[in-house]
Amino acid sequence: MVRCLQSYRTNRKELPVETDTEKESRDIPADLRRRVLVEAGHRCSIPTCREIYVDIHHIEPWAKTRKHEYHNLICLCANCHRMAHDGKIDRKSQYLYKANVRYVHDKFSQLEVDILLSLSRELPGFEIAFPVFNLILINRIIAAGLLTLRQPSGGTMQFGMDTSPRFLSLSAAGKKFLEEISAHEL
């Protein structure tokens, strides 16, 4: 035990003490932090993750750049953040994820993105039931042809309104769209 402790003391790296001004400059300004969070919908930017508890990560390390710049910041959950620091998610991939998040979120709502990503993880032909009166919430992905919408035979009417669910599945165009944004080259 003593030998282990001595080895730890001799092998550990002494970390430099950070001054108050260095600490303050390391803090990301609130307006920039908010912009990055909104860009990602307050979720991890890795499409297969989408965790809601996120950190703001400097793609090029802050220690190297000493700057907080929008193009260099991305939302990552603790797990993806660690993988980025360990090099398991390389910088080019992080820039690609950031570009894709910005593109997709400019075009579609968070609900639409979540539906596309959920359906992409299922087997071909998998369908989810969706209330007909909520179709307006996902109208852009339907109009873009990214989903196939199936109306069941028969139906249910309540107070003169159709309340039968519609069944959504990922269309060939939706699958191609998701492949293209994940294969996009910077």
Backbone hydrogen bonds, N-H to C=O, Kabsch-Sander energy under -0.5 kcal/mol:
donor,donor_aa,acceptor,acceptor_aa,energy
5,L,1,M,-2.1
6,Q,2,V,-2.6
7,S,3,R,-2.5
8,Y,4,C,-2.4
9,R,5,L,-2.3
10,T,6,Q,-2.1
11,N,7,S,-2.1
12,R,8,Y,-1.9
15,L,13,K,-0.5
23,K,19,T,-2.2
24,E,20,D,-2.5
25,S,21,T,-2.1
26,R,22,E,-1.2
27,D,23,K,-1.0
27,D,24,E,-0.7
33,R,29,P,-2.7
34,R,30,A,-2.7
35,R,31,D,-1.9
36,V,32,L,-2.1
37,L,33,R,-2.3
38,V,34,R,-2.8
39,E,35,R,-2.1
40,A,36,V,-1.6
41,G,38,V,-1.3
42,H,37,L,-3.3
43,R,40,A,-0.5
44,C,51,E,-2.5
45,S,75,C,-2.6
49,C,46,I,-2.2
50,R,46,I,-1.3
54,V,52,I,-0.9
55,D,76,L,-3.4
57,H,55,D,-0.6
57,H,74,I,-3.3
59,I,57,H,-0.7
59,I,72,N,-3.1
64,K,61,P,-1.0
65,T,61,P,-2.2
66,R,62,W,-3.3
69,E,67,K,-0.6
72,N,69,E,-2.0
73,L,70,Y,-1.7
74,I,57,H,-2.1
76,L,55,D,-2.5
78,A,53,Y,-0.6
81,H,77,C,-2.9
82,R,78,A,-2.1
83,M,79,N,-2.1
84,A,80,C,-2.3
85,H,81,H,-2.3
86,D,82,R,-2.2
87,G,84,A,-1.1
88,K,83,M,-2.4
89,I,83,M,-1.2
90,D,88,K,-0.5
94,Q,90,D,-2.0
95,Y,91,R,-2.6
96,L,92,K,-2.1
97,Y,93,S,-3.0
98,K,94,Q,-2.4
99,A,95,Y,-2.4
100,N,96,L,-2.5
101,V,97,Y,-2.6
102,R,98,K,-2.2
103,Y,99,A,-2.2
104,V,100,N,-2.9
105,H,101,V,-2.6
106,D,102,R,-1.6
107,K,103,Y,-1.3
108,F,104,V,-3.0
113,V,109,S,-2.4
114,D,110,Q,-2.8
115,I,111,L,-2.4
116,L,112,E,-2.4
117,L,113,V,-2.7
118,S,114,D,-2.5
119,L,115,I,-2.7
120,S,116,L,-1.9
121,R,117,L,-0.8
121,R,118,S,-0.8
122,E,119,L,-1.3
126,F,123,L,-2.0
128,I,168,L,-2.1
130,F,166,R,-2.8
132,V,164,S,-0.6
134,N,131,P,-1.8
135,L,132,V,-1.4
137,L,134,N,-1.9
138,I,135,L,-1.4
139,N,136,I,-0.9
142,I,138,I,-1.6
143,A,139,N,-3.1
144,A,140,R,-1.8
145,G,142,I,-1.5
146,L,141,I,-2.2
147,L,141,I,-0.8
148,T,169,S,-3.3
149,L,147,L,-0.5
150,R,148,T,-0.5
150,R,167,F,-2.6
158,Q,161,M,-2.7
161,M,158,Q,-1.9
163,T,156,T,-3.1
164,S,156,T,-0.7
166,R,130,F,-3.1
167,F,150,R,-2.8
168,L,128,I,-3.0
168,L,166,R,-0.6
169,S,148,T,-1.8
171,S,146,L,-1.9
175,K,171,S,-2.4
176,K,172,A,-2.4
177,F,173,A,-2.5
178,L,174,G,-2.3
179,E,175,K,-2.2
180,E,176,K,-2.7
181,I,177,F,-2.3
182,S,178,L,-1.4
183,A,179,E,-1.4
184,H,180,E,-0.8
